[in-house]
Amino acid sequence: MFQDRNKRVWERIEAQMARIRSIKPQFWGDDKTARVSRDARLLALGLISMSDDGGRFLASHSSICGYAYPHDEIKPAQLAKWLKELESVGFVHLYEVNGLRYGCFLTYSKHQRISHPQPSPLPAPQDVIEA
């Protein structure tokens, strides 16, 4: 059941896939970046690329690994560790809606210039105020 819903949501996101994301040079010297492992930094880049125009992404193991690590065998515990690192420094926010895991970058619009933004097909987090 969750996989069917996850697949439907992912299909809506794929419809928006033609997009370009930027990584600012300051990313590499940022204090948050410095406090996470190299693997968590790579995950952050994958999530930036994976995110929709609102900075939201599906946070399930299959969604993230299918997008960011299609050629690698990433164990759920590894991915969970990296996500926790990113969340602990405030790089991403993880949340759940109706049994599905999502994530978002709360300051995404400050760092990405979207020329023709599309509304996010993913639900917004209800437990934070976006910066």
C-alpha positions in Angstrom: 0.0 0.0 0.0 2.7 2.5 1.0 4.7 1.5 -2.1 1.8 2.3 -4.4 1.3 5.7 -2.8 5.0 6.3 -3.0 5.1 5.4 -6.6 2.2 7.7 -7.5 3.9 10.6 -5.7 7.2 9.9 -7.4 5.4 9.8 -10.8 4.1 13.3 -10.1 7.6 14.5 -9.3 9.1 12.9 -12.4 6.7 15.1 -14.5 8.7 18.1 -13.2 12.2 16.5 -13.7 13.5 18.9 -16.3 15.2 21.3 -14.0 18.7 22.6 -13.1 19.9 23.1 -9.6 22.9 25.2 -8.5 25.4 24.5 -5.8 26.9 27.8 -4.5 30.7 27.8 -3.9 30.0 28.7 -0.3 28.5 25.2 0.2 31.9 23.7 0.7 33.1 26.1 3.4 29.8 26.3 5.2 29.8 25.4 8.9 26.9 23.0 8.5 28.7 21.3 5.6 31.9 21.0 7.7 30.0 19.2 10.6 28.8 16.3 8.5 30.6 13.3 7.0 31.7 13.2 3.4 28.9 10.7 2.6 26.3 13.0 4.2 27.6 15.9 2.0 27.2 13.7 -1.1 23.7 12.9 0.0 22.9 16.6 0.5 23.9 17.2 -3.2 21.7 14.4 -4.3 18.8 15.7 -2.3 19.2 19.2 -3.7 19.1 17.8 -7.2 16.1 15.5 -6.3 14.0 18.2 -4.6 11.1 19.8 -6.4 10.7 23.5 -6.9 9.6 23.9 -3.3 12.6 22.2 -1.9 10.7 19.0 -0.9 11.5 15.4 -1.6 10.3 11.9 -0.8 12.5 10.6 2.1 12.0 6.9 1.7 15.0 4.7 1.2 13.8 3.5 -2.2 13.1 7.0 -3.5 16.4 8.5 -2.4 18.6 5.6 -3.4 16.8 5.2 -6.7 17.5 8.8 -7.5 20.8 9.7 -5.8 22.5 6.2 -5.8 21.1 4.2 -8.7 24.3 2.2 -9.1 25.1 1.6 -5.4 23.9 -0.7 -2.7 23.1 1.6 0.1 21.8 -0.1 3.2 18.8 1.6 5.0 20.8 2.1 8.1 23.6 3.9 6.2 21.1 6.3 4.5 19.3 6.8 7.8 22.6 7.8 9.5 23.4 10.3 6.7 19.9 11.8 6.8 20.1 12.1 10.6 23.5 14.0 10.2 21.9 16.4 7.7 18.9 16.9 10.0 21.0 17.4 13.1 22.8 20.4 11.6 19.6 21.9 10.2 20.4 21.2 6.6 17.2 19.3 6.0 13.9 18.8 7.9 12.3 15.3 7.8 8.6 14.8 8.4 5.8 12.3 7.9 2.3 12.8 6.4 -0.2 9.9 6.2 2.5 7.3 6.8 4.9 8.6 4.0 8.3 10.1 4.8 9.2 13.4 3.3 12.0 15.9 3.7 12.6 19.5 2.8 15.1 22.3 2.7 13.6 25.1 4.7 15.7 27.8 3.0 15.6 26.3 -0.5 14.2 29.4 -2.1 17.1 31.5 -0.8 19.6 29.3 -2.6 17.9 28.2 -5.8 16.8 30.5 -8.6 13.8 28.8 -10.2 12.8 30.5 -13.4 9.3 28.9 -13.8 8.5 27.4 -10.4 5.8 24.7 -10.2 3.8 24.1 -7.0 5.0 21.2 -5.0 3.0 18.0 -5.4 4.3 17.0 -1.9 2.7 18.1 1.3 4.4 20.8 3.3 5.7 20.1 6.8 3.1 21.1 9.4 5.5 21.2 12.3 7.8 24.1 11.3 7.7 27.6 10.0 9.6 27.9 6.7 12.5 30.3 6.9 
